[in-house]
């Protein structure tokens, strides 16, 4: 079941982004796929009391502005409002009700049954007496908080989870199935690829309502293994104009990746690797998903002996952070090499489940640290005593050190690269944890 979407809206400078960061607990990995007119919009997963949901931070709405930027931001906010399961309408207790607040209230009026009015910057009980002025907006009594200090935000989040679908509470999956997200920018052939996979290589077992309102999870069997393909079918829907398509494609891509074990990032062989491709790959890697890069439309490329090498070099230059991902060149139109995708999925799944014994890991560690000992710019002595694999899917390794703070980012990446060189882990994102002794 898809996670509920909670949109934060309001005029500029009422503290929407501060509240967004408070709800998300100021996670460092804030996603922002797009650039340009909506560069202030952010979205992230959040959790409260065991319930998971997606929070969307929209740009400040200025309803009657003639600025193209303001119009675009307003349009984006309206799309977020339509898609959201719950809308948080933020106002500012310090300034009271403004004419812009009244205009925003008119926009939200058709959705009043899923709006929570929040009076931000209510720093103390005395200021709570001022919040009743906002009742003229027509959404009942506002909820007083101070997002920057965290005042009353716990009670507010209790109210949020009470007003969203409780069925989104996380329950660990027990079914032995490989969940595969098929993602990429629009028009790269994602749905054609799914159709070809289901038509030629698998038996359709079932069609299950998916994470979005207009997509389907397709379950197939191959070599006695069950696969669930999460197709972001919502990309095909024309939602108003292009801004809407881009916005929804991003939301659905994030949800698809979050639900998946393996991400198939579909690239267009006729086009250059785009910023959107890079950001999708980056999000998948940061969330420790297994990744396979699929170049589609390979039948349309004029090929010579160096063609594959040129594309591999592109990946090394522009997607170097997922250089560990296997690459396959296919054509969804002709079916070229489509059958190899299933075998590659099985291979990557096995790589992500691979476990290395502690004794072998410590021999590896001795060799790696002898080749290139850890050091720190302060000159303080740093040492790694031993290593152990504590988890699979993703492969997770804990390194025990005299002082974990002395292990630099570059040295952590060195150890990750050495792990790959020694043990492969093709397609799997390796997670490393460094702990101080004691």
Secondary structure, 3 states (H helix, E strand, C coil): CCCEEEEEECCCCCCHHHHHHHHCCCCCCCECCCCCCCCCCEEEEEEECCEEEEEEECCCCCCCCCCHHHHHHHHHHHHHHHHCCEEEEEEECCCCCCHHHHHHHHHHHHHHHHEEEEEECCCCHHHHCCHHHHHHHCCCCCEECECCCCECHHHHHHHHHHCCCHHHECCCCCCCCEEEEEECCCCCCHHHHHHHHHHHCCEEEEEEECCCCCCEEEEEEECCEEEEEEECHHHHCCCCCHHHHHHHHHHHHHHHHHHCCEEEEEEECCCCCCHHHHHHHHHHHHCCCEEEEEEECHHHCCCCCCHHHHHHHHHHHHCHHHCCCEEEECCCCCCCCCHHHHHHHHHHHHHHCCCCCHHHHHHHHHHHHHHCCCCCCCCCCCCEEEEEEEECCCCEEEEEECCHHHCCHHHHHHHHHHHHHHHCCCCCCCEEEEEECC
